[in-house]
Amino acid sequence: MSTTKVYVVANADRGIGPALVEVLSRKHEDIVIYAGACNPSNATKFKELASRFPGKVEITEVASGDESTSIALAKAIQANHGYVDVVIYNAGIANYMASASDVSPHAFREHLEVICSLPQLSNESKINTPQINATAVLVLYQAMSTLLKEGKSKPKFIAISTEAAHTNEDRMEPFGYASYSASKATLNYICRKIHYENSWLVAFPITPGVITTSKNDSVGHVSDKLFIPLDELATSIVKIVDGATREKEGGQFMSFNGTKLDW
């Protein structure tokens, strides 16, 4: 009898998140996916997936960077399963494109501290409850680390990143990524730090390339030829995540096509 695979996809209602949940649901027969959303009542896509894949998709309230909802999710998983096999952190915004000379401190902070308003909070609390692009990775890892140690397969902690996080010379094009790139470079560092601190874990960031939902963002210089359908990207990422090992992908900056990227 196979053991149920337990996955957590945080911020699953953003970007490539819904496609990841759908691909995982299709691929694995015995799986439970905790799909985290800031406001589950508005997560219509997940309700559809939960109906299509009975017993596989659990819609949960998780505000990225919020310790209380992350811990509450961990407690629920502990009660239901006692372990987690794979955690995928999915989040990020690119709302403002400007150079380091021109980016405003407010816009820079916004990319590090994206506000996620939980419906039950007061207006004052909503203002002061940040969904932090980089710090949220650490918050999620800390909430899930004990459960990951109990994973029934090789435990994995994966974060969705971006090629814009490169810090090498040939990637420093004047595209105005100062705020977005800095937040994702921080995410990359945290993932690599987690890898080196935990010999029992497979941890790495992975970039999905330019996803179709980005067409509404400030990426006007990107050719339409670079946009890849979400299902195709999600399928590639799930294949890499499911087959990843500490020796090959662990601590690396991975691309959706399986190549290793420079930091």
HELIX and SHEET records of a PDB file:
HELIX    1   1 GLY A   17  LYS A   27  1                                  11    
HELIX    2   2 PRO A   40  ASN A   42  5                                   3    
HELIX    3   3 THR A   44  ARG A   52  1                                   9    
HELIX    4   4 GLU A   67  ASN A   80  1                                  14    
HELIX    5   5 PRO A  105  LEU A  112  1                                   8    
HELIX    6   6 ASN A  123  ILE A  127  1                                   5    
HELIX    7   7 THR A  135  LYS A  149  1                                  15    
HELIX    8   8 GLU A  163  ALA A  165  5                                   3    
HELIX    9   9 GLU A  169  ARG A  171  5                                   3    
HELIX   10  10 ALA A  178  GLU A  197  1                                  20    
HELIX   11  11 THR A  212  ASN A  216  5                                   5    
HELIX   12  12 ASP A  224  LEU A  226  5                                   3    
HELIX   13  13 LEU A  230  GLY A  243  1                                  14    
SHEET    1   A 8 VAL A  57  GLU A  61  0                                        
SHEET    2   A 8 ILE A  31  ALA A  37  1                                        
SHEET    3   A 8 LYS A   5  ALA A  10  1                                        
SHEET    4   A 8 VAL A  86  TYR A  89  1                                        
SHEET    5   A 8 LYS A 156  ILE A 160  1                                        
SHEET    6   A 8 VAL A 202  THR A 207  1                                        
SHEET    7   A 8 PHE A 253  SER A 255  1                                        
SHEET    8   A 8 LYS A 260  LEU A 261 -1                                        
SHEET    1   B 2 VAL A 114  ILE A 115  0                                        
SHEET    2   B 2 PRO A 130  GLN A 131 -1                                        
SHEET    1   C 2 VAL A 210  ILE A 211  0                                        
SHEET    2   C 2 PHE A 227  ILE A 228  1                                        
END                                                                             
